[in-house]
Amino acid sequence: MRNRLRIFGLASLALVGFSWLGEMVFYGDVNAEGVLQESLFLPLTFIFAALGVALVMLSIILDRRR
């Protein structure tokens, strides 16, 4: 169980990197009319980061309790 939590947490943190990279490559710019171009990648980055950190911390806590 703890190993699965850690694996899912690390996979989620890997998805943070891909989401952030997608945001930087494709979006995050101001167009000619002065409108900020945002995408779904930015909120996904924060969601995956929170999930990844929580799962890794939970797996560490469960390891220390045992």
PDBQT receptor file of N, H, CA, C and O in Angstrom, charges set to zero:
ATOM      1  N   MET A   1       0.818  -1.195   0.000  1.00  0.00    +0.000 N 
ATOM      2  CA  MET A   1       0.000   0.000   0.000  1.00  0.00    +0.000 C 
ATOM      3  C   MET A   1       0.861   1.258   0.000  1.00  0.00    +0.000 C 
ATOM      4  O   MET A   1       0.614   2.179  -0.779  1.00  0.00    +0.000 OA
ATOM      5  N   ARG A   2       1.881   1.303   0.877  1.00  0.00    +0.000 N 
ATOM      6  H   ARG A   2       2.081   0.555   1.509  1.00  0.00    +0.000 HD
ATOM      7  CA  ARG A   2       2.725   2.495   0.953  1.00  0.00    +0.000 C 
ATOM      8  C   ARG A   2       3.507   2.687  -0.334  1.00  0.00    +0.000 C 
ATOM      9  O   ARG A   2       3.693   3.815  -0.789  1.00  0.00    +0.000 OA
ATOM     10  N   ASN A   3       3.967   1.582  -0.928  1.00  0.00    +0.000 N 
ATOM     11  H   ASN A   3       3.816   0.665  -0.558  1.00  0.00    +0.000 HD
ATOM     12  CA  ASN A   3       4.700   1.697  -2.181  1.00  0.00    +0.000 C 
ATOM     13  C   ASN A   3       3.806   2.210  -3.292  1.00  0.00    +0.000 C 
ATOM     14  O   ASN A   3       4.254   2.993  -4.130  1.00  0.00    +0.000 OA
ATOM     15  N   ARG A   4       2.562   1.789  -3.318  1.00  0.00    +0.000 N 
ATOM     16  H   ARG A   4       2.198   1.153  -2.638  1.00  0.00    +0.000 HD
ATOM     17  CA  ARG A   4       1.635   2.274  -4.331  1.00  0.00    +0.000 C 
ATOM     18  C   ARG A   4       1.364   3.761  -4.148  1.00  0.00    +0.000 C 
ATOM     19  O   ARG A   4       1.292   4.506  -5.125  1.00  0.00    +0.000 OA
ATOM     20  N   LEU A   5       1.214   4.194  -2.903  1.00  0.00    +0.000 N 
ATOM     21  H   LEU A   5       1.273   3.589  -2.109  1.00  0.00    +0.000 HD
ATOM     22  CA  LEU A   5       1.015   5.617  -2.649  1.00  0.00    +0.000 C 
ATOM     23  C   LEU A   5       2.201   6.427  -3.147  1.00  0.00    +0.000 C 
ATOM     24  O   LEU A   5       2.033   7.476  -3.769  1.00  0.00    +0.000 OA
ATOM     25  N   ARG A   6       3.392   5.935  -2.870  1.00  0.00    +0.000 N 
ATOM     26  H   ARG A   6       3.529   5.083  -2.365  1.00  0.00    +0.000 HD
ATOM     27  CA  ARG A   6       4.590   6.649  -3.299  1.00  0.00    +0.000 C 
ATOM     28  C   ARG A   6       4.712   6.661  -4.818  1.00  0.00    +0.000 C 
ATOM     29  O   ARG A   6       5.101   7.673  -5.401  1.00  0.00    +0.000 OA
ATOM     30  N   ILE A   7       4.383   5.545  -5.463  1.00  0.00    +0.000 N 
ATOM     31  H   ILE A   7       4.067   4.723  -4.990  1.00  0.00    +0.000 HD
ATOM     32  CA  ILE A   7       4.447   5.490  -6.921  1.00  0.00    +0.000 C 
ATOM     33  C   ILE A   7       3.430   6.437  -7.543  1.00  0.00    +0.000 C 
ATOM     34  O   ILE A   7       3.760   7.162  -8.481  1.00  0.00    +0.000 OA
ATOM     35  N   PHE A   8       2.202   6.444  -7.036  1.00  0.00    +0.000 N 
ATOM     36  H   PHE A   8       1.934   5.855  -6.274  1.00  0.00    +0.000 HD
ATOM     37  CA  PHE A   8       1.187   7.364  -7.560  1.00  0.00    +0.000 C 
ATOM     38  C   PHE A   8       1.566   8.818  -7.283  1.00  0.00    +0.000 C 
ATOM     39  O   PHE A   8       1.316   9.694  -8.112  1.00  0.00    +0.000 OA
ATOM     40  N   GLY A   9       2.160   9.073  -6.137  1.00  0.00    +0.000 N 
ATOM     41  H   GLY A   9       2.363   8.362  -5.464  1.00  0.00    +0.000 HD
ATOM     42  CA  GLY A   9       2.608  10.424  -5.820  1.00  0.00    +0.000 C 
ATOM     43  C   GLY A   9       3.709  10.893  -6.751  1.00  0.00    +0.000 C 
ATOM     44  O   GLY A   9       3.684  12.028  -7.227  1.00  0.00    +0.000 OA
ATOM     45  N   LEU A  10       4.674  10.024  -7.012  1.00  0.00    +0.000 N 
ATOM     46  H   LEU A  10       4.694   9.102  -6.625  1.00  0.00    +0.000 HD
ATOM     47  CA  LEU A  10       5.757  10.391  -7.921  1.00  0.00    +0.000 C 
ATOM     48  C   LEU A  10       5.272  10.522  -9.360  1.00  0.00    +0.000 C 
ATOM     49  O   LEU A  10       5.757  11.373 -10.106  1.00  0.00    +0.000 OA
ATOM     50  N   ALA A  11       4.311   9.679  -9.755  1.00  0.00    +0.000 N 
ATOM     51  H   ALA A  11       3.917   8.987  -9.149  1.00  0.00    +0.000 HD
ATOM     52  CA  ALA A  11       3.728   9.809 -11.092  1.00  0.00    +0.000 C 
ATOM     53  C   ALA A  11       2.968  11.124 -11.216  1.00  0.00    +0.000 C 
ATOM     54  O   ALA A  11       3.000  11.772 -12.262  1.00  0.00    +0.000 OA
ATOM     55  N   SER A  12       2.291  11.510 -10.154  1.00  0.00    +0.000 N 
ATOM     56  H   SER A  12       2.265  10.984  -9.304  1.00  0.00    +0.000 HD
ATOM     57  CA  SER A  12       1.583  12.783 -10.160  1.00  0.00    +0.000 C 
ATOM     58  C   SER A  12       2.562  13.952 -10.255  1.00  0.00    +0.000 C 
ATOM     59  O   SER A  12       2.285  14.939 -10.936  1.00  0.00    +0.000 OA
ATOM     60  N   LEU A  13       3.680  13.849  -9.591  1.00  0.00    +0.000 N 
ATOM     61  H   LEU A  13       3.906  13.047  -9.037  1.00  0.00    +0.000 HD
ATOM     62  CA  LEU A  13       4.697  14.893  -9.678  1.00  0.00    +0.000 C 
ATOM     63  C   LEU A  13       5.330  14.926 -11.073  1.00  0.00    +0.000 C 
ATOM     64  O   LEU A  13       5.732  15.991 -11.540  1.00  0.00    +0.000 OA
ATOM     65  N   ALA A  14       5.423  13.789 -11.730  1.00  0.00    +0.000 N 
ATOM     66  H   ALA A  14       5.096  12.923 -11.350  1.00  0.00    +0.000 HD
ATOM     67  CA  ALA A  14       5.899  13.776 -13.118  1.00  0.00    +0.000 C 
ATOM     68  C   ALA A  14       4.894  14.476 -14.030  1.00  0.00    +0.000 C 
ATOM     69  O   ALA A  14       5.282  15.186 -14.958  1.00  0.00    +0.000 OA
ATOM     70  N   LEU A  15       3.608  14.276 -13.765  1.00  0.00    +0.000 N 
ATOM     71  H   LEU A  15       3.293  13.700 -13.011  1.00  0.00    +0.000 HD
ATOM     72  CA  LEU A  15       2.575  14.961 -14.544  1.00  0.00    +0.000 C 
ATOM     73  C   LEU A  15       2.611  16.471 -14.316  1.00  0.00    +0.000 C 
ATOM     74  O   LEU A  15       2.231  17.243 -15.196  1.00  0.00    +0.000 OA
ATOM     75  N   VAL A  16       3.066  16.889 -13.140  1.00  0.00    +0.000 N 
ATOM     76  H   VAL A  16       3.375  16.261 -12.425  1.00  0.00    +0.000 HD
ATOM     77  CA  VAL A  16       3.247  18.323 -12.877  1.00  0.00    +0.000 C 
ATOM     78  C   VAL A  16       4.257  18.892 -13.870  1.00  0.00    +0.000 C 
ATOM     79  O   VAL A  16       4.047  19.958 -14.449  1.00  0.00    +0.000 OA
ATOM     80  N   GLY A  17       5.338  18.175 -14.052  1.00  0.00    +0.000 N 
ATOM     81  H   GLY A  17       5.509  17.309 -13.581  1.00  0.00    +0.000 HD
ATOM     82  CA  GLY A  17       6.364  18.637 -14.990  1.00  0.00    +0.000 C 
ATOM     83  C   GLY A  17       5.835  18.735 -16.411  1.00  0.00    +0.000 C 
ATOM     84  O   GLY A  17       6.109  19.710 -17.111  1.00  0.00    +0.000 OA
ATOM     85  N   PHE A  18       5.076  17.730 -16.843  1.00  0.00    +0.000 N 
ATOM     86  H   PHE A  18       4.853  16.938 -16.275  1.00  0.00    +0.000 HD
ATOM     87  CA  PHE A  18       4.533  17.757 -18.194  1.00  0.00    +0.000 C 
ATOM     88  C   PHE A  18       3.489  18.856 -18.363  1.00  0.00    +0.000 C 
ATOM     89  O   PHE A  18       3.442  19.506 -19.407  1.00  0.00    +0.000 OA
ATOM     90  N   SER A  19       2.655  19.069 -17.355  1.00  0.00    +0.000 N 
ATOM     91  H   SER A  19       2.693  18.541 -16.506  1.00  0.00    +0.000 HD
ATOM     92  CA  SER A  19       1.648  20.133 -17.429  1.00  0.00    +0.000 C 
ATOM     93  C   SER A  19       2.309  21.508 -17.468  1.00  0.00    +0.000 C 
ATOM     94  O   SER A  19       1.901  22.379 -18.238  1.00  0.00    +0.000 OA
ATOM     95  N   TRP A  20       3.323  21.696 -16.641  1.00  0.00    +0.000 N 
ATOM     96  H   TRP A  20       3.654  20.989 -16.016  1.00  0.00    +0.000 HD
ATOM     97  CA  TRP A  20       4.025  22.965 -16.622  1.00  0.00    +0.000 C 
ATOM     98  C   TRP A  20       4.732  23.212 -17.962  1.00  0.00    +0.000 C 
ATOM     99  O   TRP A  20       4.718  24.323 -18.491  1.00  0.00    +0.000 OA
ATOM    100  N   LEU A  21       5.344  22.160 -18.492  1.00  0.00    +0.000 N 
ATOM    101  H   LEU A  21       5.355  21.257 -18.063  1.00  0.00    +0.000 HD
ATOM    102  CA  LEU A  21       6.014  22.283 -19.788  1.00  0.00    +0.000 C 
ATOM    103  C   LEU A  21       5.013  22.619 -20.888  1.00  0.00    +0.000 C 
ATOM    104  O   LEU A  21       5.296  23.458 -21.743  1.00  0.00    +0.000 OA
ATOM    105  N   GLY A  22       3.856  21.981 -20.879  1.00  0.00    +0.000 N 
ATOM    106  H   GLY A  22       3.626  21.299 -20.184  1.00  0.00    +0.000 HD
ATOM    107  CA  GLY A  22       2.817  22.284 -21.855  1.00  0.00    +0.000 C 
ATOM    108  C   GLY A  22       2.327  23.709 -21.738  1.00  0.00    +0.000 C 
ATOM    109  O   GLY A  22       2.061  24.358 -22.749  1.00  0.00    +0.000 OA
ATOM    110  N   GLU A  23       2.204  24.202 -20.525  1.00  0.00    +0.000 N 
ATOM    111  H   GLU A  23       2.420  23.675 -19.703  1.00  0.00    +0.000 HD
ATOM    112  CA  GLU A  23       1.790  25.589 -20.313  1.00  0.00    +0.000 C 
ATOM    113  C   GLU A  23       2.834  26.556 -20.854  1.00  0.00    +0.000 C 
ATOM    114  O   GLU A  23       2.487  27.552 -21.488  1.00  0.00    +0.000 OA
ATOM    115  N   MET A  24       4.100  26.272 -20.611  1.00  0.00    +0.000 N 
ATOM    116  H   MET A  24       4.382  25.463 -20.096  1.00  0.00    +0.000 HD
ATOM    117  CA  MET A  24       5.153  27.181 -21.051  1.00  0.00    +0.000 C 
ATOM    118  C   MET A  24       5.335  27.154 -22.575  1.00  0.00    +0.000 C 
ATOM    119  O   MET A  24       5.636  28.184 -23.178  1.00  0.00    +0.000 OA
ATOM    120  N   VAL A  25       5.156  26.000 -23.191  1.00  0.00    +0.000 N 
ATOM    121  H   VAL A  25       4.911  25.163 -22.702  1.00  0.00    +0.000 HD
ATOM    122  CA  VAL A  25       5.380  25.874 -24.633  1.00  0.00    +0.000 C 
ATOM    123  C   VAL A  25       4.207  26.425 -25.427  1.00  0.00    +0.000 C 
ATOM    124  O   VAL A  25       4.411  27.162 -26.391  1.00  0.00    +0.000 OA
ATOM    125  N   PHE A  26       2.988  26.084 -25.045  1.00  0.00    +0.000 N 
ATOM    126  H   PHE A  26       2.822  25.485 -24.262  1.00  0.00    +0.000 HD
ATOM    127  CA  PHE A  26       1.831  26.405 -25.870  1.00  0.00    +0.000 C 
ATOM    128  C   PHE A  26       1.063  27.646 -25.435  1.00  0.00    +0.000 C 
ATOM    129  O   PHE A  26       0.403  28.269 -26.267  1.00  0.00    +0.000 OA
ATOM    130  N   TYR A  27       1.124  28.029 -24.158  1.00  0.00    +0.000 N 
ATOM    131  H   TYR A  27       1.659  27.523 -23.482  1.00  0.00    +0.000 HD
ATOM    132  CA  TYR A  27       0.290  29.115 -23.647  1.00  0.00    +0.000 C 
ATOM    133  C   TYR A  27       1.113  30.032 -22.757  1.00  0.00    +0.000 C 
ATOM    134  O   TYR A  27       2.343  29.987 -22.770  1.00  0.00    +0.000 OA
ATOM    135  N   GLY A  28       0.430  30.857 -21.991  1.00  0.00    +0.000 N 
ATOM    136  H   GLY A  28      -0.569  30.893 -21.981  1.00  0.00    +0.000 HD
ATOM    137  CA  GLY A  28       1.101  31.734 -21.039  1.00  0.00    +0.000 C 
ATOM    138  C   GLY A  28       1.666  32.980 -21.692  1.00  0.00    +0.000 C 
ATOM    139  O   GLY A  28       2.685  33.503 -21.241  1.00  0.00    +0.000 OA
ATOM    140  N   ASP A  29       1.030  33.463 -22.736  1.00  0.00    +0.000 N 
ATOM    141  H   ASP A  29       0.202  33.038 -23.102  1.00  0.00    +0.000 HD
ATOM    142  CA  ASP A  29       1.513  34.604 -23.483  1.00  0.00    +0.000 C 
ATOM    143  C   ASP A  29       0.403  35.655 -23.561  1.00  0.00    +0.000 C 
ATOM    144  O   ASP A  29      -0.767  35.353 -23.323  1.00  0.00    +0.000 OA
ATOM    145  N   VAL A  30       0.767  36.845 -23.885  1.00  0.00    +0.000 N 
ATOM    146  H   VAL A  30       1.717  37.090 -24.078  1.00  0.00    +0.000 HD
ATOM    147  CA  VAL A  30      -0.208  37.908 -24.114  1.00  0.00    +0.000 C 
ATOM    148  C   VAL A  30      -0.308  38.106 -25.626  1.00  0.00    +0.000 C 
ATOM    149  O   VAL A  30       0.699  38.326 -26.298  1.00  0.00    +0.000 OA
ATOM    150  N   ASN A  31      -1.541  38.026 -26.157  1.00  0.00    +0.000 N 
ATOM    151  H   ASN A  31      -2.359  37.848 -25.611  1.00  0.00    +0.000 HD
ATOM    152  CA  ASN A  31      -1.692  38.157 -27.606  1.00  0.00    +0.000 C 
ATOM    153  C   ASN A  31      -1.689  39.628 -28.026  1.00  0.00    +0.000 C 
ATOM    154  O   ASN A  31      -1.470  40.514 -27.199  1.00  0.00    +0.000 OA
ATOM    155  N   ALA A  32      -1.931  39.882 -29.300  1.00  0.00    +0.000 N 
ATOM    156  H   ALA A  32      -2.109  39.162 -29.971  1.00  0.00    +0.000 HD
ATOM    157  CA  ALA A  32      -1.847  41.235 -29.852  1.00  0.00    +0.000 C 
ATOM    158  C   ALA A  32      -2.888  42.181 -29.261  1.00  0.00    +0.000 C 
ATOM    159  O   ALA A  32      -2.651  43.387 -29.193  1.00  0.00    +0.000 OA
ATOM    160  N   GLU A  33      -4.040  41.654 -28.831  1.00  0.00    +0.000 N 
ATOM    161  H   GLU A  33      -4.232  40.674 -28.886  1.00  0.00    +0.000 HD
ATOM    162  CA  GLU A  33      -5.072  42.496 -28.243  1.00  0.00    +0.000 C 
ATOM    163  C   GLU A  33      -4.854  42.748 -26.757  1.00  0.00    +0.000 C 
ATOM    164  O   GLU A  33      -5.646  43.456 -26.135  1.00  0.00    +0.000 OA
ATOM    165  N   GLY A  34      -3.810  42.193 -26.181  1.00  0.00    +0.000 N 
ATOM    166  H   GLY A  34      -3.167  41.618 -26.686  1.00  0.00    +0.000 HD
ATOM    167  CA  GLY A  34      -3.513  42.380 -24.769  1.00  0.00    +0.000 C 
ATOM    168  C   GLY A  34      -4.227  41.399 -23.851  1.00  0.00    +0.000 C 
ATOM    169  O   GLY A  34      -4.323  41.631 -22.646  1.00  0.00    +0.000 OA
ATOM    170  N   VAL A  35      -4.730  40.297 -24.417  1.00  0.00    +0.000 N 
ATOM    171  H   VAL A  35      -4.652  40.108 -25.396  1.00  0.00    +0.000 HD
ATOM    172  CA  VAL A  35      -5.441  39.290 -23.632  1.00  0.00    +0.000 C 
ATOM    173  C   VAL A  35      -4.466  38.182 -23.252  1.00  0.00    +0.000 C 
ATOM    174  O   VAL A  35      -3.736  37.665 -24.098  1.00  0.00    +0.000 OA
ATOM    175  N   LEU A  36      -4.464  37.825 -21.978  1.00  0.00    +0.000 N 
ATOM    176  H   LEU A  36      -5.058  38.245 -21.291  1.00  0.00    +0.000 HD
ATOM    177  CA  LEU A  36      -3.606  36.756 -21.498  1.00  0.00    +0.000 C 
ATOM    178  C   LEU A  36      -4.152  35.409 -21.951  1.00  0.00    +0.000 C 
ATOM    179  O   LEU A  36      -5.322  35.103 -21.719  1.00  0.00    +0.000 OA
ATOM    180  N   GLN A  37      -3.322  34.610 -22.588  1.00  0.00    +0.000 N 
ATOM    181  H   GLN A  37      -2.371  34.859 -22.776  1.00  0.00    +0.000 HD
ATOM    182  CA  GLN A  37      -3.714  33.295 -23.074  1.00  0.00    +0.000 C 
ATOM    183  C   GLN A  37      -3.372  32.248 -22.020  1.00  0.00    +0.000 C 
ATOM    184  O   GLN A  37      -2.197  31.982 -21.765  1.00  0.00    +0.000 OA
ATOM    185  N   GLU A  38      -4.375  31.666 -21.420  1.00  0.00    +0.000 N 
ATOM    186  H   GLU A  38      -5.329  31.882 -21.627  1.00  0.00    +0.000 HD
ATOM    187  CA  GLU A  38      -4.190  30.616 -20.408  1.00  0.00    +0.000 C 
ATOM    188  C   GLU A  38      -4.856  29.338 -20.891  1.00  0.00    +0.000 C 
ATOM    189  O   GLU A  38      -5.675  29.356 -21.810  1.00  0.00    +0.000 OA
ATOM    190  N   SER A  39      -4.505  28.265 -20.279  1.00  0.00    +0.000 N 
ATOM    191  H   SER A  39      -3.840  28.251 -19.532  1.00  0.00    +0.000 HD
ATOM    192  CA  SER A  39      -5.058  26.974 -20.675  1.00  0.00    +0.000 C 
ATOM    193  C   SER A  39      -5.440  26.178 -19.440  1.00  0.00    +0.000 C 
ATOM    194  O   SER A  39      -5.354  26.664 -18.312  1.00  0.00    +0.000 OA
ATOM    195  N   LEU A  40      -5.859  24.956 -19.675  1.00  0.00    +0.000 N 
ATOM    196  H   LEU A  40      -5.929  24.561 -20.591  1.00  0.00    +0.000 HD
ATOM    197  CA  LEU A  40      -6.188  24.046 -18.584  1.00  0.00    +0.000 C 
ATOM    198  C   LEU A  40      -4.924  23.470 -17.943  1.00  0.00    +0.000 C 
ATOM    199  O   LEU A  40      -4.994  22.878 -16.866  1.00  0.00    +0.000 OA
ATOM    200  N   PHE A  41      -3.782  23.636 -18.590  1.00  0.00    +0.000 N 
ATOM    201  H   PHE A  41      -3.725  24.116 -19.465  1.00  0.00    +0.000 HD
ATOM    202  CA  PHE A  41      -2.544  23.086 -18.054  1.00  0.00    +0.000 C 
ATOM    203  C   PHE A  41      -2.150  23.730 -16.719  1.00  0.00    +0.000 C 
ATOM    204  O   PHE A  41      -1.629  23.046 -15.838  1.00  0.00    +0.000 OA
ATOM    205  N   LEU A  42      -2.390  25.013 -16.563  1.00  0.00    +0.000 N 
ATOM    206  H   LEU A  42      -2.813  25.569 -17.278  1.00  0.00    +0.000 HD
ATOM    207  CA  LEU A  42      -1.986  25.692 -15.331  1.00  0.00    +0.000 C 
ATOM    208  C   LEU A  42      -2.742  25.177 -14.110  1.00  0.00    +0.000 C 
ATOM    209  O   LEU A  42      -2.104  24.861 -13.106  1.00  0.00    +0.000 OA
ATOM    210  N   PRO A  43      -4.084  25.076 -14.148  1.00  0.00    +0.000 N 
ATOM    211  CA  PRO A  43      -4.768  24.494 -12.980  1.00  0.00    +0.000 C 
ATOM    212  C   PRO A  43      -4.399  23.028 -12.753  1.00  0.00    +0.000 C 
ATOM    213  O   PRO A  43      -4.311  22.579 -11.610  1.00  0.00    +0.000 OA
ATOM    214  N   LEU A  44      -4.186  22.286 -13.833  1.00  0.00    +0.000 N 
ATOM    215  H   LEU A  44      -4.258  22.651 -14.762  1.00  0.00    +0.000 HD
ATOM    216  CA  LEU A  44      -3.783  20.882 -13.683  1.00  0.00    +0.000 C 
ATOM    217  C   LEU A  44      -2.438  20.770 -12.985  1.00  0.00    +0.000 C 
ATOM    218  O   LEU A  44      -2.209  19.837 -12.215  1.00  0.00    +0.000 OA
ATOM    219  N   THR A  45      -1.549  21.714 -13.251  1.00  0.00    +0.000 N 
ATOM    220  H   THR A  45      -1.734  22.473 -13.876  1.00  0.00    +0.000 HD
ATOM    221  CA  THR A  45      -0.244  21.704 -12.596  1.00  0.00    +0.000 C 
ATOM    222  C   THR A  45      -0.402  21.792 -11.088  1.00  0.00    +0.000 C 
ATOM    223  O   THR A  45       0.231  21.038 -10.349  1.00  0.00    +0.000 OA
ATOM    224  N   PHE A  46      -1.245  22.711 -10.628  1.00  0.00    +0.000 N 
ATOM    225  H   PHE A  46      -1.759  23.324 -11.228  1.00  0.00    +0.000 HD
ATOM    226  CA  PHE A  46      -1.430  22.880  -9.180  1.00  0.00    +0.000 C 
ATOM    227  C   PHE A  46      -2.183  21.700  -8.564  1.00  0.00    +0.000 C 
ATOM    228  O   PHE A  46      -1.882  21.296  -7.441  1.00  0.00    +0.000 OA
ATOM    229  N   ILE A  47      -3.144  21.153  -9.277  1.00  0.00    +0.000 N 
ATOM    230  H   ILE A  47      -3.388  21.481 -10.190  1.00  0.00    +0.000 HD
ATOM    231  CA  ILE A  47      -3.893  20.004  -8.760  1.00  0.00    +0.000 C 
ATOM    232  C   ILE A  47      -2.976  18.794  -8.626  1.00  0.00    +0.000 C 
ATOM    233  O   ILE A  47      -2.968  18.130  -7.589  1.00  0.00    +0.000 OA
ATOM    234  N   PHE A  48      -2.200  18.505  -9.676  1.00  0.00    +0.000 N 
ATOM    235  H   PHE A  48      -2.206  19.045 -10.518  1.00  0.00    +0.000 HD
ATOM    236  CA  PHE A  48      -1.275  17.366  -9.614  1.00  0.00    +0.000 C 
ATOM    237  C   PHE A  48      -0.191  17.588  -8.562  1.00  0.00    +0.000 C 
ATOM    238  O   PHE A  48       0.234  16.636  -7.908  1.00  0.00    +0.000 OA
ATOM    239  N   ALA A  49       0.258  18.823  -8.390  1.00  0.00    +0.000 N 
ATOM    240  H   ALA A  49      -0.088  19.597  -8.921  1.00  0.00    +0.000 HD
ATOM    241  CA  ALA A  49       1.291  19.104  -7.389  1.00  0.00    +0.000 C 
ATOM    242  C   ALA A  49       0.758  18.844  -5.981  1.00  0.00    +0.000 C 
ATOM    243  O   ALA A  49       1.433  18.216  -5.165  1.00  0.00    +0.000 OA
ATOM    244  N   ALA A  50      -0.442  19.323  -5.699  1.00  0.00    +0.000 N 
ATOM    245  H   ALA A  50      -0.990  19.833  -6.361  1.00  0.00    +0.000 HD
ATOM    246  CA  ALA A  50      -1.027  19.100  -4.375  1.00  0.00    +0.000 C 
ATOM    247  C   ALA A  50      -1.257  17.612  -4.123  1.00  0.00    +0.000 C 
ATOM    248  O   ALA A  50      -0.969  17.106  -3.038  1.00  0.00    +0.000 OA
ATOM    249  N   LEU A  51      -1.774  16.919  -5.127  1.00  0.00    +0.000 N 
ATOM    250  H   LEU A  51      -2.008  17.330  -6.008  1.00  0.00    +0.000 HD
ATOM    251  CA  LEU A  51      -2.016  15.488  -4.998  1.00  0.00    +0.000 C 
ATOM    252  C   LEU A  51      -0.710  14.717  -4.817  1.00  0.00    +0.000 C 
ATOM    253  O   LEU A  51      -0.621  13.830  -3.967  1.00  0.00    +0.000 OA
ATOM    254  N   GLY A  52       0.291  15.052  -5.606  1.00  0.00    +0.000 N 
ATOM    255  H   GLY A  52       0.220  15.772  -6.296  1.00  0.00    +0.000 HD
ATOM    256  CA  GLY A  52       1.574  14.360  -5.518  1.00  0.00    +0.000 C 
ATOM    257  C   GLY A  52       2.256  14.553  -4.182  1.00  0.00    +0.000 C 
ATOM    258  O   GLY A  52       2.758  13.597  -3.591  1.00  0.00    +0.000 OA
ATOM    259  N   VAL A  53       2.278  15.789  -3.700  1.00  0.00    +0.000 N 
ATOM    260  H   VAL A  53       1.871  16.566  -4.180  1.00  0.00    +0.000 HD
ATOM    261  CA  VAL A  53       2.911  16.066  -2.408  1.00  0.00    +0.000 C 
ATOM    262  C   VAL A  53       2.156  15.365  -1.286  1.00  0.00    +0.000 C 
ATOM    263  O   VAL A  53       2.771  14.803  -0.380  1.00  0.00    +0.000 OA
ATOM    264  N   ALA A  54       0.832  15.394  -1.342  1.00  0.00    +0.000 N 
ATOM    265  H   ALA A  54       0.332  15.851  -2.079  1.00  0.00    +0.000 HD
ATOM    266  CA  ALA A  54       0.034  14.738  -0.299  1.00  0.00    +0.000 C 
ATOM    267  C   ALA A  54       0.269  13.230  -0.288  1.00  0.00    +0.000 C 
ATOM    268  O   ALA A  54       0.410  12.636   0.780  1.00  0.00    +0.000 OA
ATOM    269  N   LEU A  55       0.313  12.612  -1.454  1.00  0.00    +0.000 N 
ATOM    270  H   LEU A  55       0.199  13.095  -2.322  1.00  0.00    +0.000 HD
ATOM    271  CA  LEU A  55       0.511  11.158  -1.498  1.00  0.00    +0.000 C 
ATOM    272  C   LEU A  55       1.910  10.757  -1.044  1.00  0.00    +0.000 C 
ATOM    273  O   LEU A  55       2.067   9.764  -0.334  1.00  0.00    +0.000 OA
ATOM    274  N   VAL A  56       2.918  11.509  -1.441  1.00  0.00    +0.000 N 
ATOM    275  H   VAL A  56       2.790  12.316  -2.018  1.00  0.00    +0.000 HD
ATOM    276  CA  VAL A  56       4.284  11.187  -1.006  1.00  0.00    +0.000 C 
ATOM    277  C   VAL A  56       4.416  11.379   0.496  1.00  0.00    +0.000 C 
ATOM    278  O   VAL A  56       5.019  10.548   1.175  1.00  0.00    +0.000 OA
ATOM    279  N   MET A  57       3.861  12.461   1.023  1.00  0.00    +0.000 N 
ATOM    280  H   MET A  57       3.371  13.137   0.471  1.00  0.00    +0.000 HD
ATOM    281  CA  MET A  57       3.930  12.691   2.464  1.00  0.00    +0.000 C 
ATOM    282  C   MET A  57       3.175  11.608   3.234  1.00  0.00    +0.000 C 
ATOM    283  O   MET A  57       3.640  11.150   4.278  1.00  0.00    +0.000 OA
ATOM    284  N   LEU A  58       2.023  11.201   2.729  1.00  0.00    +0.000 N 
ATOM    285  H   LEU A  58       1.645  11.573   1.881  1.00  0.00    +0.000 HD
ATOM    286  CA  LEU A  58       1.259  10.139   3.377  1.00  0.00    +0.000 C 
ATOM    287  C   LEU A  58       2.040   8.832   3.388  1.00  0.00    +0.000 C 
ATOM    288  O   LEU A  58       2.035   8.115   4.389  1.00  0.00    +0.000 OA
ATOM    289  N   SER A  59       2.713   8.515   2.279  1.00  0.00    +0.000 N 
ATOM    290  H   SER A  59       2.717   9.097   1.466  1.00  0.00    +0.000 HD
ATOM    291  CA  SER A  59       3.502   7.278   2.254  1.00  0.00    +0.000 C 
ATOM    292  C   SER A  59       4.684   7.349   3.225  1.00  0.00    +0.000 C 
ATOM    293  O   SER A  59       5.047   6.342   3.832  1.00  0.00    +0.000 OA
ATOM    294  N   ILE A  60       5.280   8.525   3.371  1.00  0.00    +0.000 N 
ATOM    295  H   ILE A  60       4.985   9.343   2.877  1.00  0.00    +0.000 HD
ATOM    296  CA  ILE A  60       6.389   8.676   4.320  1.00  0.00    +0.000 C 
ATOM    297  C   ILE A  60       5.876   8.540   5.750  1.00  0.00    +0.000 C 
ATOM    298  O   ILE A  60       6.513   7.887   6.576  1.00  0.00    +0.000 OA
ATOM    299  N   ILE A  61       4.744   9.143   6.045  1.00  0.00    +0.000 N 
ATOM    300  H   ILE A  61       4.227   9.674   5.374  1.00  0.00    +0.000 HD
ATOM    301  CA  ILE A  61       4.163   9.033   7.395  1.00  0.00    +0.000 C 
ATOM    302  C   ILE A  61       3.816   7.589   7.722  1.00  0.00    +0.000 C 
ATOM    303  O   ILE A  61       4.073   7.120   8.831  1.00  0.00    +0.000 OA
ATOM    304  N   LEU A  62       3.230   6.882   6.756  1.00  0.00    +0.000 N 
ATOM    305  H   LEU A  62       3.021   7.263   5.856  1.00  0.00    +0.000 HD
ATOM    306  CA  LEU A  62       2.883   5.478   6.994  1.00  0.00    +0.000 C 
ATOM    307  C   LEU A  62       4.124   4.618   7.154  1.00  0.00    +0.000 C 
ATOM    308  O   LEU A  62       4.092   3.643   7.904  1.00  0.00    +0.000 OA
ATOM    309  N   ASP A  63       5.221   4.947   6.472  1.00  0.00    +0.000 N 
ATOM    310  H   ASP A  63       5.247   5.739   5.863  1.00  0.00    +0.000 HD
ATOM    311  CA  ASP A  63       6.476   4.206   6.636  1.00  0.00    +0.000 C 
ATOM    312  C   ASP A  63       7.048   4.409   8.035  1.00  0.00    +0.000 C 
ATOM    313  O   ASP A  63       7.538   3.458   8.644  1.00  0.00    +0.000 OA
ATOM    314  N   ARG A  64       6.995   5.598   8.534  1.00  0.00    +0.000 N 
ATOM    315  H   ARG A  64       6.598   6.370   8.039  1.00  0.00    +0.000 HD
ATOM    316  CA  ARG A  64       7.571   5.886   9.855  1.00  0.00    +0.000 C 
ATOM    317  C   ARG A  64       6.739   5.316  10.978  1.00  0.00    +0.000 C 
ATOM    318  O   ARG A  64       7.271   4.988  12.039  1.00  0.00    +0.000 OA
ATOM    319  N   ARG A  65       5.429   5.191  10.764  1.00  0.00    +0.000 N 
ATOM    320  H   ARG A  65       4.996   5.457   9.902  1.00  0.00    +0.000 HD
ATOM    321  CA  ARG A  65       4.571   4.629  11.809  1.00  0.00    +0.000 C 
ATOM    322  C   ARG A  65       4.844   3.144  12.000  1.00  0.00    +0.000 C 
ATOM    323  O   ARG A  65       4.645   2.615  13.094  1.00  0.00    +0.000 OA
ATOM    324  N   ARG A  66       5.281   2.493  10.992  1.00  0.00    +0.000 N 
ATOM    325  H   ARG A  66       5.443   2.923  10.104  1.00  0.00    +0.000 HD
ATOM    326  CA  ARG A  66       5.524   1.049  11.046  1.00  0.00    +0.000 C 
ATOM    327  C   ARG A  66       6.861   0.789  11.555  1.00  0.00    +0.000 C 
ATOM    328  O   ARG A  66       7.261  -0.369  11.678  1.00  0.00    +0.000 OA
TER     329      ARG A  66
